Amino acid sequence: MSAEPDFGNWLRLHRVAALLSSGLLLTIATLAVPAPWNWVVASAGLTIFVTGLFLVFVYYQFHDRGGAMQRKLWRLTLEHLHGYRQLTGDALDIGTGNGSLAVLSAMENPDLRVIGIDLWAPQWEYSLDDCRRNAQRAGVTRRCTFQRASAHALPYLDETFDYVMSHFVFHEVQAAPNKRTVVEEALRVLRKGGYFSFHDMFFDARLYGDASALLEALRALGVERVQLVETRQLTAASPLLRSKRILGNCAIVWGKK
């Protein structure tokens, strides 16, 4: 290995920078705005700037050099695959980003072959080249490959993989207004008897409806065993990170098909 893999941070720095700069500019602009509108502009600028500062805090908490929360959440996702660290066969990482789950699972399971898929849309600070670079750094290029594909329509036959995993991706699939269909698509390519671990905002009723009803719907598809556990129950996190917009709606759905 020439270097440690660099998986980056899910929070997009260009958006944080845009919030901070726009908030600051609006606040300064109050000097040129007549009363009483100067107070409106100042209030908006301050709100935007404080939001940017909050996101800087979140970025630090998720970064490896900060609270390393992102790595802890990856670990939770992986370790809810039954038999983790002794996995063999073929695995699929849906929405791999910079290859975090794919590369880590290949590193920690020497007999596992992993495919990571993503669209690598330009608004995200991820890329296919970064994935390949991270696999090379980890020494797993022979067992860890990447392919451009959508989670909404996976380019694989039914029951192709022994394991399927995904981390905070399903809610971002714009092609699927009903996010349950993305979960169903992920299970479609999982072999009967295979294991899955999906980490997402499963308590957000706008995305998935009632969480209990989601589990019943998956059982109706023939899933042998499915469980749900709140992310907040699994890790200690700052109260600010436990809000609904960060980890408050998050959970792992895992089990056996």
N, C-alpha and C positions, 0 to 999 in steps of 0.2 A: 504494500500500500504506500502510495506516495504522500497522501495527506488524508485528513479526516473528511468525510462527506460534509457538504454544506447544504443544508436543507432550507435555509432561509427562514422567513417568518410569514405566516398567513396574512398578517396585516400589511396593507400596501402603503409603503412609505410616501409615495407620490401623493396619495390622498391626504395623509396626515399633514404633509408639507403644504398642500393646497388649503387645508382648513386653517392652519396657523397663519399663513400669509394673508389669506382673505380676511380673517378675523382681525388681524393687526391693521390691515389697510382700511377696513371699515371704521375701526376705532380712531385711527388718525384722521379719517375723512370728516369726523364730527367737527373738526376745527373750521371746516369750510361750509358746514350746513347750518342754516339759521334755526333758531328755536321756534317751535318745540321739537322739530324733526331731528335735531341733533341728538336728543335723548333716545329717540327710536333707533337711529343708526348706531349710537354707542351701545345700546342694549343688544342689538343684533350682533355687532362686532365682538362684544365681550363673550356672548353665548357661543359663537363659533370658535373663538380663540380658546375658551375653556374646554370645549369639546375636543379640540385638537390636542390640548395638554393631556386630557384624559386618555386619548388614544396613544399618546407617547408613553404614558404609564402602562397601558395594556401591552404595547409593543415590548417594553422592557420586561414585563412579567412573563411574556411568552418566549422571549429570547433565551438562548442557552446561557448567555452571560448575565442574565437577570434571574427571573424566577423559574426559568426552564419549564414553564407550564406546558408549552407545546409538546415537548418531549415526553412529559408525564402522561399527557393525553394520548399520544401515539402508543405509549407503552400499555395503557389500559386497553386500547383497541386491539392490539396484537395479542395480549395475554388472555383475551376472552375467546380466542380460537382454541378449541379443545386440543390438548396435547402440545401446546406451543413449546418450542425449542426441540421438539422431536417430530416436526412436520416433515412429511415426505410426499412426493407427487407434484401436482401443479396448483398454483395459486394465482388469483387475479386480484390486483389492487385497483379499485375503481376511483378515478380522480386522483392520480398519484402525485400531482403537483410537481415537486422537485425530486420525487422518488422516495420519499421518506419511508413509508410502510413497505414498499417493495424491496428497497435496499436493506433495510434493517432486518426484515424477515428472512431474506436470503443469507445475510451475514450470520444470523443466529440459528439457522436450520440448514446445515450443510447438504442435506439431500432434497432440498426444496427448489423447484423451478418457479419463477415468478414473472408474470407479465403485468406491467403497470400501464394503464390507459388514461388518457386525458385529452382535452381539446387544446390545452395550453393557449387559452384566449389572451389577446394582447393586454387586457385590463388587469391581468394577474402577473405578479412578478415571479413567474415560473417558466420553464422552457424544457423542451425535449433534450436539448444539448446539456442542460444542467443535470437532468436525470442520468444521461449516459455518462457524464463526467463523475457523478457521485457513485455510480455503479463501478466505474473504473477505479476510483479512489478506494472503494471498499473491497476490491478484488473479486467481484461477483458478476462480471460481465457475461460469463458463459451461462449463468443460471438466472440472470435478471435482465429482461429486455423490455422495451417500451414501444407503444403503438398509439398513434393518434386515433381516437374513437370517442363516441358519445356514450355516456351512461344511459341515455334514453333508448339507444338501439345498439346493443353490444354486438360486434361482428363475430360472434361465436355460436356454435351449435349448442342445443340444449345439453345440459349435463357434461360440460367440457372440463370443469375444474373441481379439484378436491377441496379447495378452500376459496372463499371469496371475502374480501374485506374492503372497507371504505371508511374514510375519516373526514367528517364535515364537508361532504360534497353534495349529497342528494338534494339538499335544499337550494343549491345553486343551479340545478339543471333547468334552464329556462324553457327547454323544449317540452317539458312535462309540467303542466299546470297542477296536476294531481301527483304529488311526490310519492304516493304509495305505489304508483306504477313503476317508479325507478327502483324501489325495493323489490318489487315483483320481477323486474327484468334482471336484477342482480341474482336473484334466487333461480331464475330460469337456467342460467349457465352453470349452476352448482350441481354436481353429481348427487344422486340419491345416496344418503349416508354421509355426505360431506358437511363441513362446518363453516359457519359464517360469523362475522363480527362487523356490525355497522354502527358507526358513531355519528350521530346527527342531532338535529333539533326536534326530536320526536315528541316533545311536549308542547310544541307550537301547533295549536289546533288549526290555525290558518293553513298550515302546510299538510298536516297528516290527519286532522280530525282528532277524535278521542284516542288516546294511546292504547287503552284496553281494546277498543274496537280494531285498532291496527293489528294487534297481536292475534285477535280472533280471525281476522281476514287472512293472515299468513297461515294460521293453522288450517283454515279452509282450503288453502292451496295444496295441502298435503305435507306441510313442514312437520317433522316428527316432534321437534322440541324447540320452543322459542321463549326467550326470557327478556325482560327489560330491566335495566338498573340505571338509576339517576347518576349522572356524572358527579354531582355534588356530594353524593354519598361515598364516592370512591377516592376523593382527593381533597386535601385541605387547600383552600384558595382564599385569597383576599375577598372580603365582602363586596368590593367593587367588581370583582370578576364573577360573582355569583348572581349578577343581575340578569334579567330575562334576555337582554341583548347580547350577553356574552355566554355564560355557562348555565344560566337558570333554566333554560328549556332543553338542555342537552341530556342525552341518554345513550346507552349502548343497547342495541337489539342484537341478541346473539343466540346461537343454538345449533341445531342439527337438522338437515333436510331429510 
